[in-house]
Every structure is written in structure tokens, then in C-alpha cells.
Amino acid sequence: MKNSYVGMGCFYRANPYGLVKTVCRAIDAISGDAVIAYVYVGKGGCASDVFIMPETEFMNIFL
């Protein structure tokens, strides 16, 4: 059974994204849709800039 939610502060892995860590859930000011903010986790645990993706798309890719 798939998870029905995205955990904040959790690590997720999927190709071609690699390892990412979720930062927060937010609402897009223009569309009103839920988005997930995440960072790429690089070698040695270094985090990248913050990126956003619609929550439904994130769930389809990572969960």
C-alpha cells in the first residue's frame, strides 16, 4: 500500500532525481495548489538550493 502523505524532513529516492530531502509543504500563491519544497542531497550530505514541485507530482514520483 502506498503512503497517502509526504513526510517532512524525510529522505526519498527516485531516478533521475537521486536522493532528496523534503523541507516543507506550501501553497502556491497563484494557483492555490499544494507544493512540496525539497533539496537534493549530494555527496557528504550537502544540500542544494530549495526546489518546489506540485505535491501530486512529488507523490507520483517518490511514493
PDB file of N, H, CA, C and O in Angstrom:
ATOM      1  N   MET A   1       0.838  -1.186   0.000  1.00  0.00           N
ATOM      2  CA  MET A   1       0.000   0.000   0.000  1.00  0.00           C
ATOM      3  C   MET A   1       0.880   1.246   0.000  1.00  0.00           C
ATOM      4  O   MET A   1       1.841   1.330   0.764  1.00  0.00           O
ATOM      5  N   LYS A   2       0.557   2.202  -0.846  1.00  0.00           N
ATOM      6  H   LYS A   2      -0.224   2.134  -1.466  1.00  0.00           H
ATOM      7  CA  LYS A   2       1.323   3.440  -0.919  1.00  0.00           C
ATOM      8  C   LYS A   2       0.954   4.377   0.223  1.00  0.00           C
ATOM      9  O   LYS A   2      -0.167   4.355   0.729  1.00  0.00           O
ATOM     10  N   ASN A   3       1.938   5.216   0.625  1.00  0.00           N
ATOM     11  H   ASN A   3       2.850   5.234   0.214  1.00  0.00           H
ATOM     12  CA  ASN A   3       1.646   6.252   1.610  1.00  0.00           C
ATOM     13  C   ASN A   3       0.718   7.277   0.983  1.00  0.00           C
ATOM     14  O   ASN A   3       0.777   7.515  -0.224  1.00  0.00           O
ATOM     15  N   SER A   4      -0.130   7.879   1.785  1.00  0.00           N
ATOM     16  H   SER A   4      -0.178   7.686   2.765  1.00  0.00           H
ATOM     17  CA  SER A   4      -1.055   8.891   1.266  1.00  0.00           C
ATOM     18  C   SER A   4      -0.606  10.306   1.629  1.00  0.00           C
ATOM     19  O   SER A   4      -1.344  11.268   1.414  1.00  0.00           O
ATOM     20  N   TYR A   5       0.593  10.431   2.173  1.00  0.00           N
ATOM     21  H   TYR A   5       1.193   9.649   2.347  1.00  0.00           H
ATOM     22  CA  TYR A   5       1.105  11.743   2.520  1.00  0.00           C
ATOM     23  C   TYR A   5       2.616  11.781   2.334  1.00  0.00           C
ATOM     24  O   TYR A   5       3.273  10.742   2.269  1.00  0.00           O
ATOM     25  N   VAL A   6       3.153  12.983   2.251  1.00  0.00           N
ATOM     26  H   VAL A   6       2.619  13.827   2.305  1.00  0.00           H
ATOM     27  CA  VAL A   6       4.592  13.188   2.123  1.00  0.00           C
ATOM     28  C   VAL A   6       5.108  13.648   3.481  1.00  0.00           C
ATOM     29  O   VAL A   6       4.657  14.668   4.002  1.00  0.00           O
ATOM     30  N   GLY A   7       6.041  12.912   4.054  1.00  0.00           N
ATOM     31  H   GLY A   7       6.408  12.083   3.631  1.00  0.00           H
ATOM     32  CA  GLY A   7       6.606  13.265   5.350  1.00  0.00           C
ATOM     33  C   GLY A   7       7.631  14.385   5.212  1.00  0.00           C
ATOM     34  O   GLY A   7       8.471  14.350   4.313  1.00  0.00           O
ATOM     35  N   MET A   8       7.569  15.362   6.082  1.00  0.00           N
ATOM     36  H   MET A   8       6.886  15.390   6.813  1.00  0.00           H
ATOM     37  CA  MET A   8       8.518  16.469   6.042  1.00  0.00           C
ATOM     38  C   MET A   8       9.787  16.085   6.790  1.00  0.00           C
ATOM     39  O   MET A   8       9.740  15.457   7.848  1.00  0.00           O
ATOM     40  N   GLY A   9      10.918  16.475   6.219  1.00  0.00           N
ATOM     41  H   GLY A   9      10.957  16.985   5.360  1.00  0.00           H
ATOM     42  CA  GLY A   9      12.206  16.132   6.802  1.00  0.00           C
ATOM     43  C   GLY A   9      12.633  14.710   6.480  1.00  0.00           C
ATOM     44  O   GLY A   9      13.612  14.214   7.037  1.00  0.00           O
ATOM     45  N   CYS A  10      11.904  14.050   5.583  1.00  0.00           N
ATOM     46  H   CYS A  10      11.109  14.454   5.130  1.00  0.00           H
ATOM     47  CA  CYS A  10      12.197  12.663   5.209  1.00  0.00           C
ATOM     48  C   CYS A  10      13.025  12.615   3.930  1.00  0.00           C
ATOM     49  O   CYS A  10      13.019  13.547   3.125  1.00  0.00           O
ATOM     50  N   PHE A  11      13.721  11.525   3.771  1.00  0.00           N
ATOM     51  H   PHE A  11      13.725  10.768   4.424  1.00  0.00           H
ATOM     52  CA  PHE A  11      14.520  11.299   2.571  1.00  0.00           C
ATOM     53  C   PHE A  11      13.737  10.421   1.600  1.00  0.00           C
ATOM     54  O   PHE A  11      13.077   9.464   2.007  1.00  0.00           O
ATOM     55  N   TYR A  12      13.817  10.758   0.308  1.00  0.00           N
ATOM     56  H   TYR A  12      14.353  11.535  -0.022  1.00  0.00           H
ATOM     57  CA  TYR A  12      13.175   9.980  -0.749  1.00  0.00           C
ATOM     58  C   TYR A  12      14.178   9.818  -1.881  1.00  0.00           C
ATOM     59  O   TYR A  12      15.028  10.681  -2.102  1.00  0.00           O
ATOM     60  N   ARG A  13      14.070   8.699  -2.599  1.00  0.00           N
ATOM     61  H   ARG A  13      13.379   7.999  -2.420  1.00  0.00           H
ATOM     62  CA  ARG A  13      14.976   8.452  -3.723  1.00  0.00           C
ATOM     63  C   ARG A  13      14.154   7.973  -4.915  1.00  0.00           C
ATOM     64  O   ARG A  13      13.268   7.130  -4.773  1.00  0.00           O
ATOM     65  N   ALA A  14      14.460   8.526  -6.100  1.00  0.00           N
ATOM     66  H   ALA A  14      15.179   9.211  -6.215  1.00  0.00           H
ATOM     67  CA  ALA A  14      13.850   8.081  -7.354  1.00  0.00           C
ATOM     68  C   ALA A  14      14.727   8.556  -8.502  1.00  0.00           C
ATOM     69  O   ALA A  14      15.351   9.614  -8.424  1.00  0.00           O
ATOM     70  N   ASN A  15      14.770   7.770  -9.557  1.00  0.00           N
ATOM     71  H   ASN A  15      14.263   6.910  -9.620  1.00  0.00           H
ATOM     72  CA  ASN A  15      15.502   8.180 -10.764  1.00  0.00           C
ATOM     73  C   ASN A  15      14.647   9.148 -11.559  1.00  0.00           C
ATOM     74  O   ASN A  15      13.435   8.939 -11.613  1.00  0.00           O
ATOM     75  N   PRO A  16      15.159  10.152 -12.159  1.00  0.00           N
ATOM     76  CA  PRO A  16      16.559  10.556 -12.240  1.00  0.00           C
ATOM     77  C   PRO A  16      16.949  11.558 -11.155  1.00  0.00           C
ATOM     78  O   PRO A  16      18.022  12.157 -11.231  1.00  0.00           O
ATOM     79  N   TYR A  17      16.102  11.749 -10.155  1.00  0.00           N
ATOM     80  H   TYR A  17      15.230  11.263 -10.094  1.00  0.00           H
ATOM     81  CA  TYR A  17      16.328  12.780  -9.142  1.00  0.00           C
ATOM     82  C   TYR A  17      17.419  12.429  -8.145  1.00  0.00           C
ATOM     83  O   TYR A  17      18.114  13.320  -7.656  1.00  0.00           O
ATOM     84  N   GLY A  18      17.584  11.153  -7.835  1.00  0.00           N
ATOM     85  H   GLY A  18      17.020  10.429  -8.233  1.00  0.00           H
ATOM     86  CA  GLY A  18      18.530  10.753  -6.814  1.00  0.00           C
ATOM     87  C   GLY A  18      17.912  10.931  -5.438  1.00  0.00           C
ATOM     88  O   GLY A  18      16.699  10.797  -5.274  1.00  0.00           O
ATOM     89  N   LEU A  19      18.738  11.231  -4.457  1.00  0.00           N
ATOM     90  H   LEU A  19      19.723  11.339  -4.590  1.00  0.00           H
ATOM     91  CA  LEU A  19      18.279  11.385  -3.081  1.00  0.00           C
ATOM     92  C   LEU A  19      17.855  12.829  -2.828  1.00  0.00           C
ATOM     93  O   LEU A  19      18.601  13.766  -3.110  1.00  0.00           O
ATOM     94  N   VAL A  20      16.643  12.994  -2.290  1.00  0.00           N
ATOM     95  H   VAL A  20      16.037  12.232  -2.061  1.00  0.00           H
ATOM     96  CA  VAL A  20      16.152  14.323  -1.925  1.00  0.00           C
ATOM     97  C   VAL A  20      15.638  14.279  -0.491  1.00  0.00           C
ATOM     98  O   VAL A  20      15.293  13.217   0.026  1.00  0.00           O
ATOM     99  N   LYS A  21      15.593  15.440   0.138  1.00  0.00           N
ATOM    100  H   LYS A  21      15.874  16.303  -0.282  1.00  0.00           H
ATOM    101  CA  LYS A  21      15.022  15.572   1.480  1.00  0.00           C
ATOM    102  C   LYS A  21      13.956  16.649   1.423  1.00  0.00           C
ATOM    103  O   LYS A  21      14.200  17.747   0.922  1.00  0.00           O
ATOM    104  N   THR A  22      12.777  16.339   1.934  1.00  0.00           N
ATOM    105  H   THR A  22      12.578  15.448   2.341  1.00  0.00           H
ATOM    106  CA  THR A  22      11.696  17.312   1.930  1.00  0.00           C
ATOM    107  C   THR A  22      11.942  18.381   2.988  1.00  0.00           C
ATOM    108  O   THR A  22      12.484  18.110   4.059  1.00  0.00           O
ATOM    109  N   VAL A  23      11.533  19.594   2.661  1.00  0.00           N
ATOM    110  H   VAL A  23      11.092  19.814   1.790  1.00  0.00           H
ATOM    111  CA  VAL A  23      11.729  20.731   3.558  1.00  0.00           C
ATOM    112  C   VAL A  23      10.397  21.167   4.160  1.00  0.00           C
ATOM    113  O   VAL A  23      10.275  21.283   5.379  1.00  0.00           O
ATOM    114  N   CYS A  24       9.395  21.409   3.309  1.00  0.00           N
ATOM    115  H   CYS A  24       9.494  21.315   2.319  1.00  0.00           H
ATOM    116  CA  CYS A  24       8.101  21.846   3.811  1.00  0.00           C
ATOM    117  C   CYS A  24       7.030  21.667   2.744  1.00  0.00           C
ATOM    118  O   CYS A  24       7.330  21.453   1.569  1.00  0.00           O
ATOM    119  N   ARG A  25       5.795  21.757   3.168  1.00  0.00           N
ATOM    120  H   ARG A  25       5.551  21.931   4.122  1.00  0.00           H
ATOM    121  CA  ARG A  25       4.648  21.764   2.275  1.00  0.00           C
ATOM    122  C   ARG A  25       4.132  23.199   2.274  1.00  0.00           C
ATOM    123  O   ARG A  25       4.055  23.839   3.322  1.00  0.00           O
ATOM    124  N   ALA A  26       3.783  23.693   1.103  1.00  0.00           N
ATOM    125  H   ALA A  26       3.846  23.172   0.252  1.00  0.00           H
ATOM    126  CA  ALA A  26       3.321  25.080   0.998  1.00  0.00           C
ATOM    127  C   ALA A  26       2.169  25.148   0.002  1.00  0.00           C
ATOM    128  O   ALA A  26       1.829  24.159  -0.648  1.00  0.00           O
ATOM    129  N   ILE A  27       1.584  26.318  -0.104  1.00  0.00           N
ATOM    130  H   ILE A  27       1.860  27.122   0.423  1.00  0.00           H
ATOM    131  CA  ILE A  27       0.512  26.563  -1.062  1.00  0.00           C
ATOM    132  C   ILE A  27       1.004  27.579  -2.078  1.00  0.00           C
ATOM    133  O   ILE A  27       1.487  28.650  -1.710  1.00  0.00           O
ATOM    134  N   ASP A  28       0.881  27.245  -3.353  1.00  0.00           N
ATOM    135  H   ASP A  28       0.488  26.375  -3.652  1.00  0.00           H
ATOM    136  CA  ASP A  28       1.263  28.157  -4.427  1.00  0.00           C
ATOM    137  C   ASP A  28       0.333  29.369  -4.395  1.00  0.00           C
ATOM    138  O   ASP A  28      -0.887  29.216  -4.438  1.00  0.00           O
ATOM    139  N   ALA A  29       0.897  30.553  -4.319  1.00  0.00           N
ATOM    140  H   ALA A  29       1.888  30.678  -4.284  1.00  0.00           H
ATOM    141  CA  ALA A  29       0.112  31.783  -4.182  1.00  0.00           C
ATOM    142  C   ALA A  29      -0.741  32.065  -5.414  1.00  0.00           C
ATOM    143  O   ALA A  29      -1.790  32.699  -5.300  1.00  0.00           O
ATOM    144  N   ILE A  30      -0.319  31.613  -6.573  1.00  0.00           N
ATOM    145  H   ILE A  30       0.533  31.097  -6.666  1.00  0.00           H
ATOM    146  CA  ILE A  30      -1.059  31.903  -7.808  1.00  0.00           C
ATOM    147  C   ILE A  30      -2.134  30.853  -8.073  1.00  0.00           C
ATOM    148  O   ILE A  30      -3.297  31.190  -8.295  1.00  0.00           O
ATOM    149  N   SER A  31      -1.743  29.587  -8.049  1.00  0.00           N
ATOM    150  H   SER A  31      -0.799  29.313  -7.868  1.00  0.00           H
ATOM    151  CA  SER A  31      -2.695  28.525  -8.405  1.00  0.00           C
ATOM    152  C   SER A  31      -3.498  28.006  -7.209  1.00  0.00           C
ATOM    153  O   SER A  31      -4.593  27.471  -7.384  1.00  0.00           O
ATOM    154  N   GLY A  32      -2.963  28.161  -6.004  1.00  0.00           N
ATOM    155  H   GLY A  32      -2.073  28.596  -5.862  1.00  0.00           H
ATOM    156  CA  GLY A  32      -3.628  27.635  -4.820  1.00  0.00           C
ATOM    157  C   GLY A  32      -3.374  26.160  -4.592  1.00  0.00           C
ATOM    158  O   GLY A  32      -3.931  25.574  -3.663  1.00  0.00           O
ATOM    159  N   ASP A  33      -2.533  25.540  -5.431  1.00  0.00           N
ATOM    160  H   ASP A  33      -2.080  26.016  -6.185  1.00  0.00           H
ATOM    161  CA  ASP A  33      -2.212  24.119  -5.306  1.00  0.00           C
ATOM    162  C   ASP A  33      -1.138  23.893  -4.243  1.00  0.00           C
ATOM    163  O   ASP A  33      -0.310  24.766  -3.983  1.00  0.00           O
ATOM    164  N   ALA A  34      -1.169  22.712  -3.638  1.00  0.00           N
ATOM    165  H   ALA A  34      -1.842  22.003  -3.850  1.00  0.00           H
ATOM    166  CA  ALA A  34      -0.151  22.336  -2.658  1.00  0.00           C
ATOM    167  C   ALA A  34       1.138  21.982  -3.394  1.00  0.00           C
ATOM    168  O   ALA A  34       1.111  21.315  -4.428  1.00  0.00           O
ATOM    169  N   VAL A  35       2.264  22.435  -2.849  1.00  0.00           N
ATOM    170  H   VAL A  35       2.286  22.977  -2.009  1.00  0.00           H
ATOM    171  CA  VAL A  35       3.576  22.122  -3.410  1.00  0.00           C
ATOM    172  C   VAL A  35       4.481  21.600  -2.296  1.00  0.00           C
ATOM    173  O   VAL A  35       4.268  21.876  -1.116  1.00  0.00           O
ATOM    174  N   ILE A  36       5.488  20.844  -2.701  1.00  0.00           N
ATOM    175  H   ILE A  36       5.661  20.620  -3.660  1.00  0.00           H
ATOM    176  CA  ILE A  36       6.481  20.317  -1.770  1.00  0.00           C
ATOM    177  C   ILE A  36       7.807  20.997  -2.065  1.00  0.00           C
ATOM    178  O   ILE A  36       8.260  21.010  -3.209  1.00  0.00           O
ATOM    179  N   ALA A  37       8.429  21.558  -1.043  1.00  0.00           N
ATOM    180  H   ALA A  37       8.062  21.547  -0.113  1.00  0.00           H
ATOM    181  CA  ALA A  37       9.773  22.126  -1.177  1.00  0.00           C
ATOM    182  C   ALA A  37      10.760  21.040  -0.771  1.00  0.00           C
ATOM    183  O   ALA A  37      10.580  20.377   0.250  1.00  0.00           O
ATOM    184  N   TYR A  38      11.811  20.861  -1.581  1.00  0.00           N
ATOM    185  H   TYR A  38      11.957  21.399  -2.411  1.00  0.00           H
ATOM    186  CA  TYR A  38      12.783  19.808  -1.318  1.00  0.00           C
ATOM    187  C   TYR A  38      14.168  20.257  -1.752  1.00  0.00           C
ATOM    188  O   TYR A  38      14.318  21.208  -2.519  1.00  0.00           O
ATOM    189  N   VAL A  39      15.170  19.562  -1.250  1.00  0.00           N
ATOM    190  H   VAL A  39      15.048  18.790  -0.627  1.00  0.00           H
ATOM    191  CA  VAL A  39      16.559  19.817  -1.635  1.00  0.00           C
ATOM    192  C   VAL A  39      17.174  18.507  -2.103  1.00  0.00           C
ATOM    193  O   VAL A  39      16.812  17.431  -1.628  1.00  0.00           O
ATOM    194  N   TYR A  40      18.110  18.612  -3.043  1.00  0.00           N
ATOM    195  H   TYR A  40      18.405  19.487  -3.429  1.00  0.00           H
ATOM    196  CA  TYR A  40      18.899  17.450  -3.442  1.00  0.00           C
ATOM    197  C   TYR A  40      19.976  17.243  -2.391  1.00  0.00           C
ATOM    198  O   TYR A  40      20.578  18.204  -1.912  1.00  0.00           O
ATOM    199  N   VAL A  41      20.217  15.997  -2.035  1.00  0.00           N
ATOM    200  H   VAL A  41      19.728  15.216  -2.424  1.00  0.00           H
ATOM    201  CA  VAL A  41      21.263  15.672  -1.073  1.00  0.00           C
ATOM    202  C   VAL A  41      22.441  15.116  -1.857  1.00  0.00           C
ATOM    203  O   VAL A  41      22.342  14.074  -2.506  1.00  0.00           O
ATOM    204  N   GLY A  42      23.555  15.829  -1.784  1.00  0.00           N
ATOM    205  H   GLY A  42      23.636  16.676  -1.257  1.00  0.00           H
ATOM    206  CA  GLY A  42      24.741  15.442  -2.533  1.00  0.00           C
ATOM    207  C   GLY A  42      25.732  14.664  -1.700  1.00  0.00           C
ATOM    208  O   GLY A  42      25.448  14.251  -0.575  1.00  0.00           O
ATOM    209  N   LYS A  43      26.895  14.475  -2.278  1.00  0.00           N
ATOM    210  H   LYS A  43      27.125  14.811  -3.191  1.00  0.00           H
ATOM    211  CA  LYS A  43      27.973  13.734  -1.629  1.00  0.00           C
ATOM    212  C   LYS A  43      28.339  14.403  -0.302  1.00  0.00           C
ATOM    213  O   LYS A  43      28.490  15.623  -0.241  1.00  0.00           O
ATOM    214  N   GLY A  44      28.478  13.621   0.734  1.00  0.00           N
ATOM    215  H   GLY A  44      28.355  12.630   0.684  1.00  0.00           H
ATOM    216  CA  GLY A  44      28.815  14.139   2.052  1.00  0.00           C
ATOM    217  C   GLY A  44      27.642  14.772   2.775  1.00  0.00           C
ATOM    218  O   GLY A  44      27.825  15.385   3.827  1.00  0.00           O
ATOM    219  N   GLY A  45      26.420  14.633   2.222  1.00  0.00           N
ATOM    220  H   GLY A  45      26.272  14.135   1.368  1.00  0.00           H
ATOM    221  CA  GLY A  45      25.227  15.177   2.867  1.00  0.00           C
ATOM    222  C   GLY A  45      24.960  16.635   2.586  1.00  0.00           C
ATOM    223  O   GLY A  45      24.090  17.231   3.221  1.00  0.00           O
ATOM    224  N   CYS A  46      25.687  17.230   1.649  1.00  0.00           N
ATOM    225  H   CYS A  46      26.393  16.746   1.133  1.00  0.00           H
ATOM    226  CA  CYS A  46      25.475  18.638   1.308  1.00  0.00           C
ATOM    227  C   CYS A  46      24.143  18.808   0.599  1.00  0.00           C
ATOM    228  O   CYS A  46      23.791  18.018  -0.277  1.00  0.00           O
ATOM    229  N   ALA A  47      23.410  19.836   0.978  1.00  0.00           N
ATOM    230  H   ALA A  47      23.696  20.477   1.689  1.00  0.00           H
ATOM    231  CA  ALA A  47      22.103  20.112   0.381  1.00  0.00           C
ATOM    232  C   ALA A  47      22.221  21.187  -0.691  1.00  0.00           C
ATOM    233  O   ALA A  47      23.052  22.091  -0.605  1.00  0.00           O
ATOM    234  N   SER A  48      21.371  21.064  -1.696  1.00  0.00           N
ATOM    235  H   SER A  48      20.696  20.330  -1.765  1.00  0.00           H
ATOM    236  CA  SER A  48      21.352  22.025  -2.796  1.00  0.00           C
ATOM    237  C   SER A  48      20.435  23.193  -2.450  1.00  0.00           C
ATOM    238  O   SER A  48      19.982  23.332  -1.314  1.00  0.00           O
ATOM    239  N   ASP A  49      20.174  24.022  -3.448  1.00  0.00           N
ATOM    240  H   ASP A  49      20.543  23.909  -4.371  1.00  0.00           H
ATOM    241  CA  ASP A  49      19.149  25.056  -3.323  1.00  0.00           C
ATOM    242  C   ASP A  49      17.798  24.378  -3.127  1.00  0.00           C
ATOM    243  O   ASP A  49      17.658  23.179  -3.369  1.00  0.00           O
ATOM    244  N   VAL A  50      16.811  25.144  -2.689  1.00  0.00           N
ATOM    245  H   VAL A  50      16.925  26.118  -2.492  1.00  0.00           H
ATOM    246  CA  VAL A  50      15.474  24.603  -2.480  1.00  0.00           C
ATOM    247  C   VAL A  50      14.703  24.643  -3.800  1.00  0.00           C
ATOM    248  O   VAL A  50      14.697  25.656  -4.500  1.00  0.00           O
ATOM    249  N   PHE A  51      14.057  23.525  -4.127  1.00  0.00           N
ATOM    250  H   PHE A  51      14.063  22.702  -3.559  1.00  0.00           H
ATOM    251  CA  PHE A  51      13.221  23.416  -5.319  1.00  0.00           C
ATOM    252  C   PHE A  51      11.799  23.117  -4.890  1.00  0.00           C
ATOM    253  O   PHE A  51      11.573  22.640  -3.778  1.00  0.00           O
ATOM    254  N   ILE A  52      10.830  23.394  -5.763  1.00  0.00           N
ATOM    255  H   ILE A  52      11.013  23.782  -6.666  1.00  0.00           H
ATOM    256  CA  ILE A  52       9.440  23.061  -5.457  1.00  0.00           C
ATOM    257  C   ILE A  52       8.859  22.207  -6.569  1.00  0.00           C
ATOM    258  O   ILE A  52       9.282  22.279  -7.722  1.00  0.00           O
ATOM    259  N   MET A  53       7.874  21.393  -6.190  1.00  0.00           N
ATOM    260  H   MET A  53       7.530  21.335  -5.253  1.00  0.00           H
ATOM    261  CA  MET A  53       7.195  20.515  -7.139  1.00  0.00           C
ATOM    262  C   MET A  53       5.763  20.363  -6.632  1.00  0.00           C
ATOM    263  O   MET A  53       5.551  20.278  -5.422  1.00  0.00           O
ATOM    264  N   PRO A  54       4.777  20.328  -7.525  1.00  0.00           N
ATOM    265  CA  PRO A  54       3.404  20.075  -7.070  1.00  0.00           C
ATOM    266  C   PRO A  54       3.339  18.782  -6.253  1.00  0.00           C
ATOM    267  O   PRO A  54       3.982  17.788  -6.591  1.00  0.00           O
ATOM    268  N   GLU A  55       2.562  18.812  -5.189  1.00  0.00           N
ATOM    269  H   GLU A  55       2.040  19.619  -4.915  1.00  0.00           H
ATOM    270  CA  GLU A  55       2.502  17.672  -4.272  1.00  0.00           C
ATOM    271  C   GLU A  55       2.065  16.390  -4.979  1.00  0.00           C
ATOM    272  O   GLU A  55       2.631  15.328  -4.718  1.00  0.00           O
ATOM    273  N   THR A  56       1.087  16.461  -5.854  1.00  0.00           N
ATOM    274  H   THR A  56       0.627  17.324  -6.066  1.00  0.00           H
ATOM    275  CA  THR A  56       0.633  15.257  -6.544  1.00  0.00           C
ATOM    276  C   THR A  56       1.728  14.674  -7.431  1.00  0.00           C
ATOM    277  O   THR A  56       1.880  13.455  -7.506  1.00  0.00           O
ATOM    278  N   GLU A  57       2.491  15.531  -8.103  1.00  0.00           N
ATOM    279  H   GLU A  57       2.368  16.522  -8.043  1.00  0.00           H
ATOM    280  CA  GLU A  57       3.603  15.066  -8.933  1.00  0.00           C
ATOM    281  C   GLU A  57       4.686  14.423  -8.058  1.00  0.00           C
ATOM    282  O   GLU A  57       5.225  13.373  -8.407  1.00  0.00           O
ATOM    283  N   PHE A  58       5.004  15.057  -6.920  1.00  0.00           N
ATOM    284  H   PHE A  58       4.567  15.911  -6.637  1.00  0.00           H
ATOM    285  CA  PHE A  58       6.008  14.507  -5.993  1.00  0.00           C
ATOM    286  C   PHE A  58       5.578  13.120  -5.519  1.00  0.00           C
ATOM    287  O   PHE A  58       6.392  12.198  -5.478  1.00  0.00           O
ATOM    288  N   MET A  59       4.316  12.971  -5.165  1.00  0.00           N
ATOM    289  H   MET A  59       3.655  13.720  -5.199  1.00  0.00           H
ATOM    290  CA  MET A  59       3.822  11.682  -4.687  1.00  0.00           C
ATOM    291  C   MET A  59       3.889  10.626  -5.793  1.00  0.00           C
ATOM    292  O   MET A  59       4.228   9.473  -5.525  1.00  0.00           O
ATOM    293  N   ASN A  60       3.572  11.006  -7.023  1.00  0.00           N
ATOM    294  H   ASN A  60       3.297  11.942  -7.241  1.00  0.00           H
ATOM    295  CA  ASN A  60       3.642  10.050  -8.135  1.00  0.00           C
ATOM    296  C   ASN A  60       5.064   9.585  -8.402  1.00  0.00           C
ATOM    297  O   ASN A  60       5.276   8.434  -8.784  1.00  0.00           O
ATOM    298  N   ILE A  61       6.034  10.456  -8.208  1.00  0.00           N
ATOM    299  H   ILE A  61       5.862  11.391  -7.898  1.00  0.00           H
ATOM    300  CA  ILE A  61       7.431  10.122  -8.485  1.00  0.00           C
ATOM    301  C   ILE A  61       8.073   9.371  -7.319  1.00  0.00           C
ATOM    302  O   ILE A  61       8.719   8.345  -7.532  1.00  0.00           O
ATOM    303  N   PHE A  62       7.908   9.854  -6.117  1.00  0.00           N
ATOM    304  H   PHE A  62       7.383  10.687  -5.944  1.00  0.00           H
ATOM    305  CA  PHE A  62       8.677   9.348  -4.981  1.00  0.00           C
ATOM    306  C   PHE A  62       7.947   8.329  -4.096  1.00  0.00           C
ATOM    307  O   PHE A  62       8.602   7.560  -3.393  1.00  0.00           O
ATOM    308  N   LEU A  63       6.642   8.305  -4.114  1.00  0.00           N
ATOM    309  H   LEU A  63       6.110   8.930  -4.686  1.00  0.00           H
ATOM    310  CA  LEU A  63       5.939   7.372  -3.208  1.00  0.00           C
ATOM    311  C   LEU A  63       5.419   6.159  -3.933  1.00  0.00           C
ATOM    312  O   LEU A  63       4.809   5.286  -3.316  1.00  0.00           O
TER     313      LEU A  63
END
